[in-house]
Amino acid sequence: MNAKTSNKIAVATLYLIALIVVLILLSLLGYILYNGVPVISWHFLTAPAKAFTAGGGIGIQLFNSFYLLILSMLICFPIALGAAIYLNEYAKQNWVTALIRNAIEILSSLPSVVVGLFGFLLFVVYFGLGFSILSGAIALTFFNLPLLTRTIEDSLSAIPDAQREGGLALGLSRWETVTKIIVPAAVPSIITGVILSAGRVFGEAAALIYTAGQSAPALNFADWNPFNISSPLNPMRPAETLAVHIWKINSEGIMPDAKAISSGSSAVLVIAILLFNFAARFIGRRLYKRLTSS
């Protein structure tokens, strides 16, 4: 067998593997949407869940998922961005930074249930925050921060050094070069990292079972005072998210229409993540054009 034939076989094998993976993903996605989309309705998206009777919805769980996503990203993103800028632009390349990067790699591979138990012991029990959105958001910050930091650092390191040198040659300080040239140029990659992190947060269940709780108290959507216990914005209330709700109704078996609710919830979860991805990519492109004037 000559080299040309071997190359064709290797390329064909890689294409076949890629096709198989794509077909598996499309089959899984199609199965979820096929079984779940017929269940979705306005009543399903807005009505509260029911435990022992059929006809419940996911309104509170869906709101909790988005609220916890926004709160956790508000905590996580500034820390990750600052850490990535420091590691890539300011820190000296020595054994200390190498140790920090190794620690980040190790922490990013931690199982979510370990993070959940850590959050339960530290925030729920020791600090007395109880099962709450705040406990879940802080736990997800520990869960998400290493991956987001590493992703943003890789985005910054991918920017050519010529742009840094050009900024310094024009008389800009290092900080001005980073904030006005490097970070804007890396916005699309940073947005991609945020998308990946947000997807992990939105679909996370194990860490939230032990921190945010498994109950969804009735909310008064006319009361937006975050200090009232019935307010949707109260960060100290327990909050069952959509992913936790899917796990709960399948594990308890007390809901008559558990299969339909689970299928519909799964479809909503997938659709929400897809819509968030498309919107984030669109916003990333617009931000890149605006910040770089291109």
Buried (B, 14 or more C-beta within 10 A) or exposed (E): EEEEEEEEEEEEEEEEEEEEEEEEEEEEEEEBBEBBBEBBEEEBEBBBBBEEEEEBBBBBBBBBBBBBBEBBBEBBBEEBBEBBBBBBBEBEEEEEBEEBBEEBEEBBEBEBEEBBBBBBEBBBEEEEBBBBBBBBBBBBBBBBBBBBBBBBBBBBBEBEEEEBEEBBEEEBEEEEBBEBBBBBBBBEBBBBBBBBBBBBBBBBBBBBBBBBBBEBBEBEEEBEEEEEEBBBBBBBBBBBBBBBBBBBBBEEEEBBBBEBBBBBBBBBBBBBBEEBBEEBBEEBEEBBEEBEEE
